Amino acid sequence: METLAALGLAGNVVQFVQFASQLMKNASELRKSSTGCTADVLELEALYEQLRDLSANLSSGQGDAAAYLSRPSAAPFRNLLRICREDCDKLLAIVGQLRLPQQSSSKTWKSFRSALLTYWKKDEINELGRRLERIQAAITLQVCTMATSLHDAQFRQMEKVQAESHKLQIDQSTRIDEILKELRAIEIQVDSQAQNQRPDSTGLPQVPDGMHLLGRRFSSLQISQTILDREQSLLKSLDFSARPIRHRSIPEAHSKTFRWVFQPSQGAPSAATRLGHWLENSSGIFWISGKPGSGKSTFMKFVAGDDRTGKLVSQWATSMPSAISSHYFWAAGTSLQKSAEGLLRSLVFDIFRRCPEVREAICMRMMSPLGQKGDALEMADWTLSTLELVLHEVAKRNDLSAKFCIFIDGLDEYDGDHFELCQTLTSLAKSPHIKICLSSRPWTVFEEAFGSDAERKIYMHHLTREDILNYTHSRMNEHPRWSAIMASDPTQGKWLIEEVGRRATGVFLWVFLVTKQLRESFTNRDRVQDIRRRLESVPVELEAFFMQILDSVDAFYHDKMAITLQVAMEAEEILPAITLDFLEQEYDDNEYALKLPVQPLDDSEEEQLKEQASWWLNSRTRGLLEMDEGTGDITFLHRTVRDFLRTREMAEYLATKTPERFDIPSSVLKVYVAIIKRRQFDDPVSSSRGAVPSPNQCQLQSWVSAALCCAAGIADSGLPQSSSFKMLDELDRAMANKFRCRQAFWKQFEDGYQPETYFRLQLLGGTAKRFLDAKLRLDPEYFASLGHLLLSYMIDRNRELVKLGPFSSGAELLQSGEWLFYSENLPTLQLILDTQNINPNAFESPHGRPWSPWQWLINKMIVDTTGKMSDDEFWEVVNGGIVSRLLKRGANARALLENPGYFFGEAKFCSAFLIYMARAWVATPPTPGHAKRYLGELREFFKKNNPVGFDFVFSLSKYLRFLKEHAEFRLVAGRDLIVKSISLVLDLTAEDLRCPLRERRQWLSGVLAALHGFLPADMHRDLGARYSVLGDKIIIKRQREASTDLESGAPKAKRVCDC
């Protein structure tokens, strides 16, 4: 940016050289002319304006330009600027003299030539010409050097942008090609300019055409590159690290299965060819269902990834480009893998990749404008409502540049409302550009939503008998003993394959498990008769089969089997292989997690533990839990295994085999703490946008959130909390150490925040409430490292503090809107205000405004403020006693806020008191309890420091006038509350002995005058009846005598309320 700004200054020098050279050229023509005229006669006013602009443009600049000029290497350039500025100012002075009224009205170049000879000697004029020539040569070299540097830098940046675009598979090719073409054109121009410095026929320097425009061309390129980067940032903000994990974990289809889906149909499509026909010809929704374990996910992965699907979909799209998108729900995965948010983020991500027009339109709304102060690439939050809004807009557009076929697997693994999900997908599929293929178990909700059209559904277990026979034969044939069995008795071998197919009833998972056992029989060299008996002994139902597998585990390992399976079920996150080593350590030492060092395992240690885990899983779960060899993650063989283990009977079975000293939720919490202590979490990847969390950093956040959720579960279950509290204390200590030792990266820690802040901010999400409650009550300095920013975070989610890290632990609470004051979060804020040593008046500068948290809260009550609190939220604040608590903490009762110029008329500032009081008037009617609390807090305001003064009366009158003129802001709270609140102010003002009587009279008079014409006549009359109006004296009747005594001789109270 500094070089680009300096190039702009260099362009100004070029402009001056061109302009001054033209002046000299015209003066030379004039000298040779017999008439004293020239074809380029300019009026002196225009000449003066041009020179004045040039003089201003030749200043040293500010910001980036000044930073460039401060470099030692920029000394020659600074000297050029100085010389040009001096020459420009001299010419400006000459023209200024010619513009004086007493000069000749013949404002021609002849006058200018005479003036030159008057103010400059002839040799000075000649020296100017030579100087211009030298400057032209020097500035051309400067411009070429700067342009080459900028060109190289922007070309390198474009290589990164192009690589990122390829990685994200974004359609940005058109804009990228345009930028690269422009860069090549600039390169040609820069190369030619060094050779184009010959003088013209007059002997004066000739400046290469377009040199002064180089800066603009580079600026335009930079804007284009920024747009590309913004679009990529938009895509990255939608992506999440766990998105491809489920897809990777689904087994690949066997090479000899599912061939039927692409068979051409003869006449009306059969069940086997329905999907292929739909892919090629139809829109809307196609539903794939089937028994648990029938291979639905494997089938969806196969179809979505097959090239033949792409060809069929392209036939449906006709002349338009087509795209295939997919999402795989996973009940055992992270929250994003089983939620509507994860699905919608995946869909929007894929649509944005392929539709530049949608991406650009949304990008303009979701990001701050180019050139805005602060982080120009700051993203809005992808809340569920935002994602739904984007998809709704996509669905109703008719100008999408591509057609989409979307595959969504495992609707039954979605953890939300299935009926609403069906409605959302049905609405989306109404778009002529979108069709959706779904898969799920045959639950009633899905049958009713998608099962009515027989031509748009299939049941997997009805179609896979031949696939199962082919798969079984292939699995048998892979074993070296199979050829011997077939040679000795081919009939028995054929019977085995047929019997597996018959007993499977379309369930691929059963086939996988039974062929695994049969191959073990081959290895053991069992007789064919024994192999038959083994097959016949296998239960046909999956649940009974799973039980048989567990019973086959060596009795010596039953306790560890039970612990391992229960921990895997209890965990909110997918556990890594090192988990098994931690469970082994707990078997020997119940407090092992407290004793582990905060030191990541090296690669060789992790590999060794992964290898060991593979053996342990086989011996203790017999394959019902398996490890991904690539990632080392431990997962259930299939969802049906997890469902089976969650039944009441299996819970009791595993509990009987678990040692009494093991508490599974506590074991899971220890595992989370141990993982955080013993793993490395890498630095975020850097981009032009700044720090972008790497997958590992996102994992760190997930582990912390999972630990807090686990501790909250222990508290809610009624189990003893001492152990979990010790674990969270240890996690607090460990997290701080990880940041100090650079075992994890947090951008704000690098910027000076205390390492303890990260974990403690997670607690504000409201998950581990009992732990937070205990810490706050024991330690009034628990949040001291955060200072007053603590209140800012609690008051407004859009504050700078929210950028301190990904606050997943509070993500669900934050999604509800702009505001954090609602019932779930209110107790935390109340507790903080009751226990912590904080200053609500400490200033910071959010969005460039030097406001305190107290002022920021009050600002949220201004009705026309962006991100204002709703009526319900306002009454939550009132009922929670937030204002009175802040006042007790020292909040400035007389704080003033800048008037937004809407509700409070011409008043430059508004008092916090008036804003709070007036907010209730336009809110929904309060409950009697809310109204009572509201009036009580008004009284608290007054007691702290009488906030009523002339500014209050002035603002109140303007506010009342506004309300009278704008019917849309009707006083929905009821005039009774308004009368009560104003009466309270009148009473308190009249009773306040700290203020001089004369001022009290004037204020009371002013308030009553402001109310005139606002309230109905009878209400105003009733209110006025409470007071005696004697000229400019207004005193409450019941205090007249006491007030008279004060006026006649009692000592006056100290004046503390000047306004």
N, C-alpha and C positions, 0 to 999 in steps of 0.2 A: 504493500500500500504506500509506503514511503517513496519508493522509486516511481510509482505511478503518479503520485502527487507532484514530485519533482519534475516529471516529464510534462505535466500540465504547465508548470512555471516555465520550462524550456520552450514550450509552445508559445507562451506569451512573449518571450524574447524573440522568437522567430517572427511573430506578428509585428513587433516593433521594428525589427530590421527591415522587413518588407515595406512597412509603412514609411519609415524614414528614408529608405532607398528611393521609394516612389516620389517623396517630397524633393529629394535632391535631383531626381531625373526630370521632374516637371520644372524645377528651377533652372536646370541646364537648358531645357527646351525654350524657356522664356527668354533666356539671355540671347539665344540665337534668333529669336523671333523679332520681326520688324514692327509688329502690331502690339506686342506685349500681351498676347492672348495664348491660350492653350486649349486643346480639346477636353482636358480634364479639369475645367474650372470648378472649384468647390467653394461653397460659402464658408466663411470663417467660423460660423457657429458650429457647423458639422465637423470641421477640422478640429476645433477646440474640444468638442465632446469626445472625438475619437482619441485624441491625445490624453485627455483626462482618464478615460477608461484604461488606456494602455499603462498610464502611470500607476493606477491602482492595481492593475494585474501584475505589475513588475515588483510588487512588494514581496517580501521574503515568505509570505504565507504563514499559515498556522498549522498546528497539528502535525500530520504526517510530513507535509512539505518542510516545515521547520525542523522536524527530526532528521530529515535527510540532509538538510543544509548544515546541521550541526556536526556532521561527520567530518573528520579531518580530510578525507579524500575529496570532499566537496568544495574545498577552498577555491579552485579555479572557477567553478560555477558561481560561487558567491560573488567573486570579483566581476564576472560578466554581468550578473544581475545589478550590481552596484553601478557599473559604468552606464548600462542601458538606462537605468532609472535617472541618473544625473543628466544624460543627454535628453531624455524624454521631458524632464522637468524644465530644461532650458528652452526647448521648443515650445513647451506649454506656456512658458512665461512670455515668449515672443508673440504667440497667437493671442494671448490674453491682452497684451498691449494693443494689438490691432483691433480688438473687439471694443475698445473704449469708445464712447460716443463722439469724442472730439476728433477721432481719426476719420480719414476719407471714407466716404460711403462706397467707394469702388473697392469692394472686398475681393480682390483677385490675387492670382499668384504673383502679379507684378508687385503688389503691396507686400506680399510675403517675402519676395526677393529683396526688396528695399529694406525691409525690417531685418532680414538676415545680415545685410551689410552694415546696418546701423548697430545691431547688438553684438555681432561677431565680426571679427576681422576676416579678410579673405583667406589667410592661411588657416584660421580656425575652421572655416567652412570646408576647406580641402582636407584638413585633418579629420573632420567628421566623416567624410566619405571614406578615407582610408581605414578609419576605426570601424566603420560599419562592415567593411570588407573583412577585417580581421575577426570581428565578432561573428560574422556569418560563417566563416570557416570553423571557428571554435565551437559555435553552437551546433553546427551540423555534426561535428564529431561527438559532442555531448549527447545530442539526441540519438545518434546511431548507437552509442554505447548503452544508454539507458534502454532504448528500444530492444537491443539485443538481449540485455539482461531480463527485461520483462517478457520478451518472446520466449526465452528459454524456460523461465519460471512458469509461465502460463502453459507452455507445451508439456512440462513435467506434470503440472496439475491436471491437465487434460488426460494424460496417460492414466493417472490415478482414477479420475472420474470415469474414464472408459472402462478400466478394469473393474471398478465397483459396479458400474452399470451391467457389465457382463455377469458379475457374480450374483447380482440381484435379479438378473434376467429382465431388466426393465427395457421397455421400448423407448429409447432415447436416441436412436440412430440418426434421425433427421437433424436434430439440433447439434449433435456431436459432429456430424459431417459439415454442417455450416460453420461451426467454430474452427474446425481444423482447416477448412478452406480459407477462412479469413486469416488464420495464423500463417498459412503459406503465402498469402498475398502480402501480408505485412513483412514477412521475411524477404520477399523479392524487393519490396519498396526500400527497406532498410539497406539492403546490399547495393542498390543503385544510387542512393542518395549521396554516398561518400564520393561518387564520381561526378556528381552534378553540381559543381561549385564554380563553374566558369563565369567570368564577368560578362555583362551584356555589352551592347554597342556603345554605351555611354561610359564604359569602364567601371560601372558600379556593380556590386555583387549581385548575383542572381540566386535567389533562394529556391531550393527544390520545391516543386509543387506538392502540396499536401503534407509538408513536414509538420506544420503546426497542428494538424489534425490527428497525428499519431496518438496523442494522449486520449483523445475522444474515442478512437478506434479500440484502444486497449481497455478503456473504461466500459465500453459497450460489450467487449468480450468478457470482461470480468463479471458484468451483470448476467450475461448468458450462462457463464460457468456457475455463478451463484444459484441461478434458477435450477440448473441440473443438480447441484449439491443439495438444494432444498428438497427437491423431489426425492432424491435418494434418502435424505434424512426422514422424510415422510414415510417411506417404505420401511426403513429401519425401526421407526417408532412403532410400527404395526407388528413387526416380526417379534418372535419370542423363541428363546433357545430350545424350549421343549417341543416346538412345533413338529419337527421331523422325527422325534423319538419313537412315537407309536408306529409310524410308517415303517421305520427301520426294524422294529421288533416283530412285525407281522411276517410269518414265514413266506418265502417265495413259493409260488405255485409249482407243483411238479410238472415236468415238461410234457407229460402225457395226460394232463388233466385240463378241463374247461375248454377243450377244442370246440365243443358244440356251440359256444356263444357266437362264433364268427361264421358258422355254416350258413350259406345262403338259403333263404326259405323258398320252398316251392309252393306257390299259392299262398293261402292264409298262413301267417306265422304260427309255428308250433310253440309250445312252452319253451323249448330249448333255443328257438331263434327269435323270441320276442324282443329281447334286449338289443340284439344287433339291429333288428328292424327299427326299433325306437331310436337308437343312436343315429341312424341314417336318415330317418324320415320325420320323426315326431318331436314335439316340444312338451312342456309340462313336466310331470314327475313320473319316474319309474321306481317301483319299490321292490327291493330284494329282501326276502325274509327266509326264515328257516329255523330249525331247532338249534339250541345252544351247541356249539362245537361243530356245526355242519359246514364250516369253511367260508362263512360270509365275508369276513375281513380279508382272508387270503384271496378270495374271488374279486373283491372290490379293488384290492391292490393290483391284481393281475390285469383286470380290464382297464383301470385308469392309466396303467403304465404301458399298455401294449400299443405299438405303432398302428395296428389295424383299427383301433378305436379312434385314433386321430384322423385316419382317412375317412371313416364313416361319419364322424362329426363334421368334417370339412364338406361332405356332401350335403349335410343338413344346413350348413352355413351358406351354401351356394357361393356367391361371389365375394362374400365377406371373409376376413380372416377368422379363424376359430382358435379357441384356447380351451385347455382342459385343466380344471382345478380340483383339488381334493382336500378333504379334512377327515381325520380319524379320531373320533371320541375315544377316551380311555378312562374307565372308571377308576383304575388303579394309579392313574398319573397325577400330574399337578392340577391345580385348580383351573388353569387355562386349558388343559387337555380334556376337561370334562364339563366346561361351562359354555354358555352362550357367547360370552366375551371372546373366548378362544376361537370359536367357530367364526364369528363375525369378523374378527381381526384377520383370520386366514382368508376369508372370502374377499374382504376389502383389499388385502395385500395383493391377491392374485388379479383382481380387477384393475387395480392401479398400475400393476406392472404392464398390462396389455393395452390400457386405454389412456393415452396421454391427455386427451381432452378432459376426462373426468379427473385425472390426477392433478392437472394444472388448475382446474376450477376449485377443487377442494383445497389444494395447497394454498391458494390465495386466501381462503377463509381461515384455515387452520393455523397459519403461521403469521407472524408479525410482518408488516410491510418492509420491503427492501429499504435500507438506509435508516431504519428506526434505531434509536439509541438502545443500547443493551444487546442482548443476544438476539440477533435478527432471525435466528433459526429456532427460537424457542417454540416448542410444540404445545398445543392444547392437549389436555388429557383425553385419551381414548376411553371415555366412559361408555358403558353399555348403551346409554341413550344416544350418544354421539354416533356410535357405530350403526345403530338402527336407523338414525336419520340419514346417514350417508347411503346405506343400502336402499332405503326407501327412495331416495333421489335417483340412485342408479336404476332401480326397477322401473321408474316412470319415464326415463329418458328414451327417446327414439333415435338418438344420434350416436349411440355407442359405436366405436370403430371396430369392434370384434364381437363374436358370439361365443358364449361360454357354456360348456357342459361341465357341471359340478358334481363330483362324487363325494357323498357324505356317509361315512361308515359309523355304525354303532350308535344309532339314536337312543337305544335303550341304556347306553352308558352315560348319557347326559344327566347331570345332577340337578337339573331345574324342572320347571313345569313342562311336561311333554306335550300337553295340549297347545300351550302357547308356542312352543317350538314348531309344531306342525303348522300352525297358522302363519308363522313368520315365513317358513319355507314355501308354503303354498302361495303366499302373496308374492314372494320373490320370483317364483317360477311363472308368474303371469306375464313377466316381461318377454317380449318376442325375441330378446337377445340372450335369454338364460333358460336352460333346462337343467333339471337336477335328478340324479340317480341316488337313491337312498337305500340304506340297509339297516335292518333291526331284527330283533326277535319278534315273533308274531303276537305282540301284546295287543290288547283290545283297542287302546288309544291309537295305535298305528293302523290296525285293521280298519277302524272307522274313518281315519283320515285318508288312507291311501289304498285300501283294499277293495274298493267298490268296482274298479275297472279291471276285469280279468286279463285284458290285453296289456296292462301296464304293471304287472307284478309276476314274480316267480317265487317258488319255494325251493331253496337249494337242495334239501334232502330228497326231493322228488326227482332230481335231475342228475345226481352224482354217482349212481350205482356203477356205471362203467368207469368213471374216474377212480372210484375206490378200488375196483378190481385192478386197474392199471397201476395204481399207486402201490397196492399190496404186492403185486407181482414184482414190481421194481424193487421194493424194499427187501423182499425175500431174495431176489436174484443178486442183490449186492453182497450177500453173505457167501463166503466160499463153500460152505457146507450144503447150500441149496442145490447145486448141480449134482451132488452125490445122492441127495434125497430123491430128486427127480429121476435120476438114472436107476435107482433101486426100485422105486414105486411111483411112477408118474401119476397114477390115479389118486394116490394119497396127497401128492403135492397139489394137484388140481383141486381136490376137495378142500384143502386148507384155504386156498385163495377164495373159492366160492363161499365157504362157510364164514370167512371174515366179512365178505361183502354182504352176506345175508344178515348176519348178526349186527352189523354196524348200523343198519337202518338210516343210512345217510349221514352219520355223525363222523366226520373226519378225525376229530380228536380221539375218539375211541379207537379208530383204526391205527392212529399213530402210536398210542400206548400199547395196544395189543401186539402189533408187529414188533415193537421193541422187546416185549417179553418173549415172543416166539423166537426172535433172533438170539436171545440169551439161551434158549433151549438148544438152538443149533450149536452155539459155542460150547455148551455142556455135553454135546454129542448125545442128547436124549434120543430114545427110539421114536419112531414116527407115532407109535401108539401113545407114548407119553406126551408128545407134542399135541396130539389130538385132545387128550384129557386136559392138558393145560389150557387149551383154547376153550374147551367146554366149561372149564371152571371159572372163566372170567365172567363177571356179571355184565349183562347187557346195558344196564343203567349206569351212567357215568358216576353218580354219587357212590353207589356200592363199589364200583371199580376203584375210586379214589380211596375208599376205606380199606380195601384190600391192599392197595399199594402202601398205605401208612402202616398197616399191620405187618407188612413184610420188612419194615425197618428193624434192625437188630435192637432187641430190648435194652441193651446197654445205652443206646443213644436216644431212648424215648424222651427223656427229660430235655435234652438239648434240641431234639426235634420239635417238641412242644414250644419251647422258648423261641426258637428261630421262626417258626410259622406264625406265632402270635405277634412277634415284633414286626414281621413283614406286613401283617394285616393292620396293625395299629399305626404304623408310620404314615405320615401325610406325604412324605417325599419318597421317591425311588431311592432305595438305599444302595450304597456302593459296596463292593466286595469286602472292604476292610471292616464292615459292620460285624462280620462273623468273628473276626479277631477280637473286637471289642466285647462281644458277648462271651467269648472264652475268658477274657480277663475278668469280667464281672463274675463269672462262675467261681473265680478264686478270690476276688477282692471287690466288695460291694461299692467301694468308693474309688475305683480305678480312675474314673473320669476326672476327679479332682487332682489326681497325682500325675496325670499325663503332662508332658511339657508342651508349651505352646511352640511347637516346632514341626513344620511340615515333613512328612515322609519323603524320602527321595524316590526317584523313579524305580530303582532296583528293589527297594523295600516294598513299594506298591505292587510291582509285578510278582514278587514272591508271595505276597498275601493273596493276590488274585488267584495264583495257581493253587495255593492251599485251600482257598474258598471253594474252588471247583470240586475238590475231593470231598470237602465237608458237606456240601450241598447234596452230593450223590449219596453219601452214606446216611445222612440224616433226614432227607426229604424224598429220596428216590426219584428225583427229577420233577417233583411238583413245584419246586422252586428251581430256577435256572439262572445262569449268569450270562450276560451278553459279553462275548469274548472281546469285542471292540471297546466298549465303554466300561466294562466291569460292573454294570448295574445288575442288581438282583431283582428279578421279576417272577411273578407266578407264570406257570406254564400256559395257563389260559384263564380267562375270567371265570369260567365255571369252577375252577379250583378255588378261587377266592370266595365265590358265592357259597360253595359247599362248606368251606371252613367257617363261614360266618353263621351257619345254622346253629340253633340252640343246642342240638345234640353234639355237634362237633366242638362248640365252645366248652361244654361240660367235659367232653372227652379230653381235650387239651389241658383244661384246668386241672384235671386229676393227675396229669403227668408232669405238671410244673412244680418245681421245688417251692416250698412255702416262703422261703426268703426272697423269692423273685416277685416283684411287682411290675407287670409288663409296661404300663404307662411310664413308670419311673425308669425302666430300662431303656425305653425309647428316648426319653429326655437325655439320659446319659450318653446314648449313642450320638444324638445331635451335637451335644457339647464336645464329645470326643472328635467327631468329624471336623468341626470347626477348628479345633485346636491342632489337628494333625494333617490338615490339607492346605495347600497353597492356593490362593485366589489371585489370579493374575491381574496386571494393570489393565484398565480399559483400553480398547483400541482407540487411537487418536484419528481424527479426521478434521477437515476444515471447520466442521461444526463444533469441535471441542471434544470432550471426553464422552465416549459412548460405551456403556457398560458391556464388558465381554461376557460370554456365557458363564465363565467361572464367577464373575462378580455377581451376576444374577443368581447363581447357585448359592453364593454366600448369603445373599438377602433371603433366599428361600429357606435356608437352614435356620437362620435367626428367627424368621417368622414362624417356622414349624416348631421351634423350641418354645416360643412364647405360647403358641396355641396348645402345645402339649402340657405346659405348666398350668395353663388355665383349665384344661380338662381335668387335671389331677385335683385342682382346687374345687371344681364343680362336683366332682364325684364324691367328695367328703373324705378322701384319703388324707393322711398326714402330709402337711405341706413343708415341714422342716427340710426334708431332703430336696424337694424341688426348689425351695428358696436358696439353698446352698448351691445348687446347680446354676441357677440364674445369676447369683453373685459371682460364681466362677466364670460364667459366660461374659459377664460385664468386664471382669478383669482380663479375660483372654482376648476379647475383642479389642480392647485398648492396646494390649501388647502387640497384637497382630498389626495394627496400624503403625505403631511406633517402630516395629521391626521390618516394615515393608513387606509383610506376608499377605497383605491385602491392600487394595488401593481405594482411596476415597478422596476425590478431588478437593473437597473442602478442607480435609485435614492438611493437604499440601498448601492450602491457602491460609492456614493459621488456626483453624478450629481445633479444639481439644479432642484427642482420640476417644475420650469417654462419651462424647456427645452422640456418636453414631448409635450405639446400643440404646442409650437412654431415650433417644427420640423414638425408637421403635416402641417403647413402652407407652408412648402417648397415643398409639393407635387404639388402645383400649382393650387389648387382648388379655394380658396378664394383670388384671386390675388389682387383685389381692396383693400381689407382690409389689406393685407400684404403690398401693395404699400403705403397705408396711414401710417401704423405703422413705416415702414422703413424711410420714409421721415420725420416723426415727431421725431423719437427717434433713434439717431445714436448708442445707446447702447442697442437696443432692443434684440440683440442676444449676449449680453455680457456674459450671463451665459454659453454659448456654446463655446465662444472663437474661436480659430483657427480651431476647429473641424468643424465649420460651413462650411468652404471652403472644407474640406475633404469630407463632405457629399455631397456637390454639385458637386464635381469633380468625385467621384468614388463611385458607388453604392456598391462595395464590400469592403468598408472600415469598420472598427470596429464600426463606428458610426451607421451604418444601423442596428446593433444588439440592439440598444437602445430601440426598441419597434417594434410592428407590424405596419408598415407605410401603412395602407390600403389606406389612402387618396391619396397616390402617387403610388399605386400598378400598375395601368394601365400604367402610364408613365414608371415605372421601368421595365415592362415586355419586352420592346422592345430590351433590350440587356444590355451589360456591361456598357454603357456610358450614361451620362445624358445631354451631350451638343447637344441638337437638338432644333429646333425652338421653341417648346412649352415651354421649360424650360429656354431658353437663357435670356429672359427679366428679370426673377427673379434673375439670377446670376448677370446680368449687374446692376440691381438695388442695390443688396447687395454690390457690389464692389463700387458703386457710393455713397452709403449713410452710410455704417456701418464702425465703427472703428475696423478694423481687421488687423492682421499681417500675410501676406502670407509667411513669412520666419520662423514662429514659428515651432519648431520641435516637432514631435511625432514619434512613432515607429510602423508604420503599418507593420505587418508580419516580425517584427524584424529589419526593416530598419529605421534608424533615418532620415526620410525625412520630409521636410516641404510640405504644400499643393502645393506650387509653384513647387517644385521639382517633386511632384507626377504628376502634370499636364504635365510637360515636359516629364517625363518618359513614359506617355501614348502615346507620339508621336514617340517613338522608334518603328520602324516597326515590329520588331520581339518580342515585349513585349506581354506577355499574357494579354488579355483584352484590347488590344490597341484600339485607336479610329479609325474609318473607315475614308476613304477619305472624304466622305460627312461631317462627324462630324468635321474633321480637318478644312475644309473650313468654317463650321459654327462657329468654334472658332475664325478663322481669321476674318470673316465678323462681328462677334459680338464684336470685339475689346477687347476680354478677356485678351490677353497678355498685351496690352498697359494699360488696367485698372489695372492689377496686378502690372505692373511696376510703375504706378503712386502711388500705395499703398505701394511702397517700395520693391517690389520683387527684389531679388538679380540678377542683369543682368549677373553676372559672376559666378553664381552657377554652380557647377560641379556635374555630376551624374556618378555613377560607370558604366563603359562600360560593357554591357552584353557579349562582346567578339565576336560579330558576324559582325555587320556592320562597326565598327570603328577599326578593326584590333587590334594591340598590345597596343593601347592607354589605359591606366588604367582608365582614366576618360574622359568624354566628356563634353564640355561646353553646357549649355542650349541654347545658341545662335546658335551653330552649329546644334544641334538636331532640333531646330525649323526651321532653314533655310533649312536643308537637307530634312525634312519631306515633304516639298512642291514639291520636285523634283520627288518623286516617287508616288505622288498623281495624281488623274485624273485631266485633264487640267482645270484650274480655269476659271471663267468668268472674263472679263476685270475688273469688280469691285472688285472681290476677289483678283486678281493679284495686283491691285493698293493698296488695303488695306494691303496685305501681305508685300509689299515693304515698306509701311509706318511704319508698326510695326517693321520691321528690323531696320529702322532708329531710332525708339524709343528705341529699345534695345541699340543701339550704343550710343545714347545721354546720357543714364543713367550712363553708365560706360563702356568705350570701352572694349568689351569682347574679342577682337581679340589679340591673343598673340602666342607664339611659340607652345603652346599646341593646339591651334586652327589650325594652319597650319599643324601640325603633324597629327591631327585627320582628317582634311579635305583630306589630301593626301591619308591616309589609306582608307577613305570612297570612294574616287574617284577610287582608285585601286580596291576596292571590287566591285563597280558598273560595272567596265569594265570587271571583271572576271565572273560576274553572270548576264547572259542575262535575267533571269526571272525577275530581278528587273530593268526593262527598265525605262527610264526616261519619263514616260507617261505625265508628266506635260509639256513637251516641252522644248527644249534646250534654247529657247528664254528667258524663265523665269529664267533658271539657269544662263545664261550670265548676265541678268539684276541684279540678286541678288548678284553674285560675283563681278560685276562691282561696285555695290553699296558699297560692303565691301572694295574694292580697293580704291574707291573715299574717303570714310569716313576715312579709315586708313591713307591715304596720307594727308587728310585735318586736321587730329586731332593734333592740336598744343600742346596737353597735353603730347604727347609722344616724346621722343628724336628722332631726324631725322634718326639716324643710325638704330634704331630698326624699324622705319617705312619702311625704305628701305629693310631691311631684310625680314620683313613680306610680303611686296608686292612681293618681289622676290620669296619668298617661295610659295605664292599662285599661281603665274603664272607658277612656276615650277611644282606644283601639277597638274595644268590643262594641262600640256604638254602631248599629246597623248590621252587625255580624250575626248576633243572636236574635232570635225573635223578640219582639217588643216586650212580651210578658216576661221572658226569661231575663232580659236585660234590666227590666224594671225590678224584678225580684232580687237580682244580684245587687243592683244599686241601692235597694232598700236596706241592705245590711250596713250601709255606710252613710255617714252624714256628709253632705256636700255643702260646704260653706266657702264659697269663693274657690280659692285654690287649695283649701284645706280639706283633706279626706282622712278621717280617723275612725277607726272602729269604735262604735258607740260604747261598748263595754269597757274600753280602755281610755275613754276621754279624760277622766280625772287623773289617772296616772300620767298620761301624756302631758296634761296641763302642768302638773307639778314639775315634770322634767323640764318643760319650756321655761317655767318661771324661775327656777333656781337650782335644780339638781345638776350635779356634775355631768357633763356630756360624755357619752361613750366615745372611745377613740374611733376615728373614722377609718374604716378598713375597706370600704367598697367603692372607692372612686373608679369610674369607668371612662 
